[in-house]
Amino acid sequence: MTDTAWIDAALTSARPQAVGALLRYFRNLDTAEEAFQNACLRALKSWPQNGPPRDPAAWLIMVGRNVAIDDIRRTRKQEPLPDDHQAISDLGDAEDAIAERLDGSHYRDDILRLLFICCHPELPATQQIALALRIVSGLTVKQIARAFLVSEAAMEQRITRAKARVAEASVPFETPGPVERSERLAIVAAMIYLIFNEGYSASGDTAKIRSTLCEEAIRLARLLLRLFQSEPEIMGLTALLLLQHARAAARFDSEGAVILLDDQDRSRWNQKMIAEGLALIDKAMRHRNSGPYQVQAAIAALHARAEKPEDTDWKQIDLLYGALELMQPSPVVTLNRAVAVCKVRGPQAALEMIEPLGERLSNYFHFFGVRGAFLMQLDRNDEARVAFDRAIALANTSAEAAHIRMHLDRLMRDSQPGGTKARK
């Protein structure tokens, strides 16, 4: 680490806890964020000389709170200060005695409240993610805009609108009860999953840029797991993200083209991430309280445990997708299950499974890609070509379109006399 890298790491780690506490105190996102930034500036001046405080988060909360109060006093001289206002010294450990007065029991609710506010149901998903990445994670507007492939001005506007809607909604700040805590936890977990998917769905030239979102989602999932260590679904969520992201280096070739799971170089999978993910899902399953994230993580674990594609336990994957269909009925889950069914019972059974999904998935790229693959295996090449043409029309990225063109090229070669190679 560089001389100041430890400070950056400490500030990043403390951010959700500190901003959450400041939000509880000031009940305003902008004020809480500005107070934290001011505290960070003080830390950058003080900590290199004095060393880190015993509790960096508590130090940042107290300094941020008092700096903000001083600002309020200067701008609103008639407004009385809170009874517990005290000055913070930038020298030595004078702040420690004050920091120790902070109520540590609030921290869990502070962070959960902060995450929940970013996941307010009145916000569109894109605004939820952008707000969480800005407020909770502390990514700059430039970083977030780059990840979402939009201009800084557009992202700034998106975040500003999200903050305004939160303010207008009068979000309650009281400590949530057990039932509300459970509801909030599910919403927060879903937001983290959305952040991950925003990064994971990238391909080609954007994959490396947007991998930051995957890494940040994993960091947030680990944070949530530290707060709720006995929640099997949070274990499952964290395991799922780790096992999926472990394959990142093998998912695309040097030109950005998609490499399917069966064709990936498994030696490039991140074994440390896989080991962590496998340990978490095994621990979660021992609770015998299964949920959707755990089932998805269990499916990912079966892929991760297979040293070679032919070692994959597709029968068990089929059963797990069947369980997931019962928990979360969805045409996309059925489509994913059909891939396992194709491996176990053949393409005809898989095709019959997905045919009823056509109307609901009429604008879904992967439906036509999978359908075309099944038809091609059945030598129904004309129908496969129609499905692949539709898939290209619906492709979200150039890498997806290039992958489908590869299938069309193969169909063209096979259709020529003697199987001669088609034109490029």
Helices and strands as residue ranges (DSSP letters): H 5-26, H 29-50, H 56-75, H 94-99, H 106-118, H 125-131, I 132-136, H 141-148, H 152-168, H 178-200, H 206-227, H 232-245, G 248-250, G 261-263, G 266-268, H 271-285, H 292-305, G 309-311, H 314-327, H 331-345, H 347-354, G 355-357, H 365-377, H 381-394, H 398-415, G 417-419
